[in-house]
Amino acid sequence: MSDTAVELYYRESGDPEAEPLILLHGLFGSSANWMGIARHLENTWRLIVPDLRNHGRSPHAEDMSYQAMAGDVIALMDRLGIGAVNLLGHSMGGKLAMVTALLNGGRVNKLAVADASPVGYEHRFEAILSGLQSIELDKLTDREEAEQRLAETVDSRETRQYLLQNLLKQSGAWTWRFNLSVLAREIETITGFPDLSKQTFPGDVLFIHGGNSPYVKPEYQPAIRKLFPFARIRMLPGAGHWVYAEQPEPFSQAVRNFLTA
């Protein structure tokens, strides 16, 4: 495993003099996923929204461990001259936010985790990965053909559209923004969670999750409380895993109330 940080691409908005808040996206996503929420939060914070390694416009790398990705976040903070920050992460980004706080407690003020717990999940990405890998980019004629191929394994049109945001045509050739080969190889690492049982984060933490999502179950609370003794857990009824996209205003208000308390 390499511990070399990659230089993350990032978007910035909001008040440059305000307290910084870093938003961390989920698997197969990018900084663009947070743009709707950013509009709710940018009046109060200096928002920094990176593409994580092997995603979006950020560099590709072989290591997808959360420790390596946490190093990328700290390196970005150092590059921007930020001593301490608030973190908000969704799904994979939520796990990354947790690991960053556990390993670098002095650099994180408050932590908000959207629909993720500090546990390993049995991953359900076989259909997505096989669908993506079945698309022969060198033979692809257009985006519609890619969606048709993906539809053979991925039923949800919304999920297909989300994934196909990463399909680009550059210099006449189709390519993926994300590093599909590494993400497929490291999927167990991404859906897992490192053993940080000797660490605790002493700051304020909000776990906010959708009532219809299985990612913050009552049986995960002992693991949450062990690592984050001051955690609060907030459920938004009627929302699923994409809690911030499904209920942007209640989600943004919950984050705002937590960070300003």
C-alpha positions as CSV (number, residue, x, y, z in Angstrom):
1,M,0.0,0.0,0.0
2,S,1.3,3.4,-0.9
3,D,0.9,6.3,1.5
4,T,1.5,9.0,-1.1
5,A,-1.2,11.5,-1.2
6,V,-2.7,12.5,-4.6
7,E,-3.5,16.2,-5.4
8,L,-7.3,16.3,-5.4
9,Y,-9.3,18.4,-7.8
10,Y,-11.8,20.5,-5.9
11,R,-14.6,23.1,-6.3
12,E,-14.8,26.0,-3.9
13,S,-17.8,28.3,-3.1
14,G,-19.2,30.3,-0.3
15,D,-17.6,32.9,1.9
16,P,-13.8,32.5,1.7
17,E,-13.5,34.1,5.2
18,A,-16.0,31.7,6.8
19,E,-15.3,28.4,8.7
20,P,-14.4,25.7,6.1
21,L,-16.6,22.7,5.4
22,I,-15.4,19.9,3.2
23,L,-18.0,17.7,1.4
24,L,-17.0,14.2,0.5
25,H,-18.9,12.3,-2.2
26,G,-19.8,8.6,-2.5
27,L,-18.6,5.7,-4.7
28,F,-18.8,6.3,-8.5
29,G,-19.7,9.9,-7.7
30,S,-17.9,13.3,-7.9
31,S,-18.0,16.8,-6.4
32,A,-20.9,17.5,-8.8
33,N,-23.2,15.4,-6.6
34,W,-23.0,18.0,-3.8
35,M,-23.9,21.0,-5.9
36,G,-27.6,21.1,-4.9
37,I,-26.7,20.9,-1.2
38,A,-23.9,23.5,-1.7
39,R,-26.5,26.1,-2.6
40,H,-28.1,25.6,0.8
41,L,-24.9,25.8,2.7
42,E,-22.6,28.3,0.9
43,N,-24.1,31.4,2.6
44,T,-22.7,30.2,5.9
45,W,-19.5,28.3,5.2
46,R,-16.4,28.2,3.0
47,L,-17.3,25.1,1.0
48,I,-14.5,22.8,-0.4
49,V,-15.8,19.9,-2.5
50,P,-13.2,17.6,-3.9
51,D,-13.3,14.7,-6.3
52,L,-11.8,11.8,-4.4
53,R,-9.0,9.7,-5.8
54,N,-10.0,7.5,-8.8
55,H,-13.1,9.7,-9.2
56,G,-14.0,12.8,-11.2
57,R,-11.1,15.0,-12.2
58,S,-8.7,13.8,-9.5
59,P,-5.7,11.5,-10.3
60,H,-5.9,7.8,-10.4
61,A,-4.0,5.6,-7.9
62,E,-3.7,1.9,-7.0
63,D,-4.5,2.3,-3.3
64,M,-8.2,2.8,-2.3
65,S,-7.7,2.3,1.5
66,Y,-9.5,4.8,3.6
67,Q,-6.2,5.7,5.3
68,A,-4.7,6.7,2.0
69,M,-7.8,8.7,1.1
70,A,-7.7,10.4,4.5
71,G,-4.1,11.4,3.6
72,D,-5.5,13.1,0.4
73,V,-8.0,15.1,2.5
74,I,-5.3,16.3,4.9
75,A,-2.9,17.1,2.0
76,L,-5.7,19.2,0.5
77,M,-6.2,21.1,3.7
78,D,-2.5,21.7,4.0
79,R,-2.4,23.0,0.4
80,L,-5.2,25.4,1.2
81,G,-3.7,26.5,4.5
82,I,-6.6,25.1,6.6
83,G,-5.7,24.0,10.1
84,A,-9.0,22.4,11.1
85,V,-12.3,21.8,9.2
86,N,-15.8,20.5,9.5
87,L,-16.4,17.4,7.4
88,L,-19.6,16.1,5.8
89,G,-19.5,12.8,3.8
90,H,-22.0,10.6,2.2
91,S,-21.7,6.8,1.9
92,M,-18.1,6.1,0.9
93,G,-17.4,9.7,1.6
94,G,-19.0,9.3,5.1
95,K,-16.6,6.4,5.9
96,L,-13.7,8.6,4.6
97,A,-14.9,11.4,6.8
98,M,-15.0,9.1,9.9
99,V,-11.5,7.7,9.2
100,T,-10.1,11.2,8.6
101,A,-11.5,12.3,12.0
102,L,-10.3,9.2,13.8
103,L,-6.8,9.5,12.5
104,N,-6.5,13.3,12.6
105,G,-8.7,14.4,15.5
106,G,-7.0,17.7,15.9
107,R,-7.7,18.7,12.3
108,V,-11.5,18.1,12.5
109,N,-13.9,20.3,14.4
110,K,-17.3,18.6,13.7
111,L,-18.2,15.6,11.7
112,A,-21.5,14.9,9.8
113,V,-22.0,11.4,8.3
114,A,-24.7,10.9,5.8
115,D,-26.1,7.3,5.6
116,A,-23.0,5.4,6.6
117,S,-21.7,3.5,9.7
118,P,-18.2,2.5,10.8
119,V,-18.8,-1.2,9.8
120,G,-18.2,-3.4,6.8
121,Y,-21.1,-4.0,4.6
122,E,-21.8,-7.0,2.3
123,H,-21.4,-5.2,-0.9
124,R,-24.2,-5.3,-3.6
125,F,-22.3,-3.9,-6.5
126,E,-21.9,-7.1,-8.6
127,A,-24.6,-6.0,-11.1
128,I,-23.2,-2.4,-11.4
129,L,-19.6,-3.6,-11.8
130,S,-20.5,-6.3,-14.3
131,G,-22.7,-3.9,-16.3
132,L,-20.0,-1.2,-16.4
133,Q,-17.3,-3.8,-17.4
134,S,-19.6,-5.2,-20.1
135,I,-19.5,-1.8,-22.0
136,E,-16.7,-2.1,-24.6
137,L,-15.6,1.5,-24.8
138,D,-13.5,1.0,-28.0
139,K,-16.6,-0.3,-29.8
140,L,-19.2,2.1,-28.3
141,T,-21.1,4.2,-30.7
142,D,-23.0,6.5,-28.4
143,R,-24.3,7.1,-24.9
144,E,-27.6,5.5,-25.6
145,E,-25.9,2.2,-26.5
146,A,-24.0,2.4,-23.2
147,E,-27.3,2.8,-21.3
148,Q,-28.9,-0.1,-23.1
149,R,-25.9,-2.3,-22.2
150,L,-26.0,-1.2,-18.6
151,A,-29.8,-1.8,-18.4
152,E,-29.1,-5.5,-18.8
153,T,-27.9,-5.6,-15.2
154,V,-28.9,-2.3,-13.6
155,D,-32.7,-2.0,-13.4
156,S,-32.9,1.6,-12.0
157,R,-32.8,4.3,-14.7
158,E,-31.8,6.8,-12.0
159,T,-28.7,4.6,-11.1
160,R,-27.8,4.2,-14.7
161,Q,-27.9,8.0,-15.3
162,Y,-25.8,8.5,-12.2
163,L,-23.2,6.1,-13.4
164,L,-23.2,7.4,-17.0
165,Q,-22.3,10.9,-15.8
166,N,-18.8,9.5,-15.7
167,L,-18.8,8.5,-19.4
168,L,-16.8,10.9,-21.5
169,K,-15.8,11.3,-25.1
170,Q,-12.3,12.7,-25.4
171,S,-10.4,13.0,-28.7
172,G,-13.0,10.8,-30.4
173,A,-12.6,8.0,-27.8
174,W,-15.0,7.0,-25.0
175,T,-13.5,6.8,-21.5
176,W,-14.6,6.6,-17.8
177,R,-13.8,9.4,-15.4
178,F,-13.5,7.0,-12.6
179,N,-10.8,4.3,-12.4
180,L,-13.1,1.3,-13.0
181,S,-10.4,-1.4,-12.8
182,V,-9.2,-0.2,-9.4
183,L,-12.7,0.4,-8.0
184,A,-13.8,-3.1,-9.0
185,R,-10.6,-4.7,-7.6
186,E,-10.9,-2.8,-4.3
187,I,-14.6,-3.0,-3.8
188,E,-14.2,-5.1,-0.6
189,T,-11.9,-2.4,0.9
190,I,-14.4,0.3,0.0
191,T,-17.4,-1.4,1.4
192,G,-15.4,-2.5,4.5
193,F,-14.1,-0.3,7.3
194,P,-10.6,-0.4,8.7
195,D,-9.9,-1.6,12.3
196,L,-9.5,1.6,14.2
197,S,-10.9,0.2,17.4
198,K,-8.1,1.8,19.4
199,Q,-9.1,5.3,18.2
200,T,-11.9,7.6,19.3
201,F,-13.0,11.0,18.0
202,P,-13.8,13.3,20.9
203,G,-15.7,15.9,18.9
204,D,-19.4,16.3,18.0
205,V,-20.7,13.9,15.4
206,L,-24.0,13.7,13.6
207,F,-25.1,10.5,11.8
208,I,-28.0,11.5,9.5
209,H,-29.7,8.7,7.6
210,G,-32.8,7.8,5.6
211,G,-35.5,5.9,7.3
212,N,-35.7,3.5,4.4
213,S,-32.0,2.8,4.2
214,P,-30.2,-0.2,5.7
215,Y,-26.9,1.6,6.3
216,V,-27.4,2.9,9.9
217,K,-29.2,0.1,11.6
218,P,-29.8,0.0,15.4
219,E,-27.3,-2.9,15.7
220,Y,-24.6,-0.6,14.3
221,Q,-25.0,1.8,17.2
222,P,-22.5,0.1,19.5
223,A,-19.8,0.5,16.8
224,I,-20.8,4.1,16.3
225,R,-20.7,4.9,20.1
226,K,-17.4,3.2,20.6
227,L,-15.5,5.3,18.1
228,F,-17.7,8.4,18.4
229,P,-18.8,8.7,22.0
230,F,-20.6,12.0,21.4
231,A,-22.5,11.0,18.3
232,R,-26.1,12.0,17.7
233,I,-28.2,10.0,15.3
234,R,-30.9,11.6,13.2
235,M,-33.3,9.7,10.9
236,L,-35.2,11.4,8.1
237,P,-38.4,9.5,7.5
238,G,-39.2,8.5,3.9
239,A,-35.7,8.9,2.6
240,G,-33.4,6.2,1.3
241,H,-29.7,6.0,0.9
242,W,-29.6,9.2,-1.2
243,V,-30.9,11.1,1.7
244,Y,-29.4,14.5,0.8
245,A,-30.8,14.3,-2.8
246,E,-34.2,13.0,-1.8
247,Q,-34.8,15.5,1.1
248,P,-32.4,18.3,0.4
249,E,-34.1,20.9,2.6
250,P,-34.6,18.8,5.8
251,F,-31.1,17.4,5.3
252,S,-29.5,20.8,4.8
253,Q,-31.3,22.2,7.9
254,A,-30.2,19.3,10.0
255,V,-26.6,19.8,9.0
256,R,-26.9,23.6,9.5
257,N,-28.4,23.1,13.0
258,F,-25.7,20.7,14.0
259,L,-22.8,22.7,12.7
260,T,-24.0,26.0,14.2
261,A,-25.0,24.6,17.6
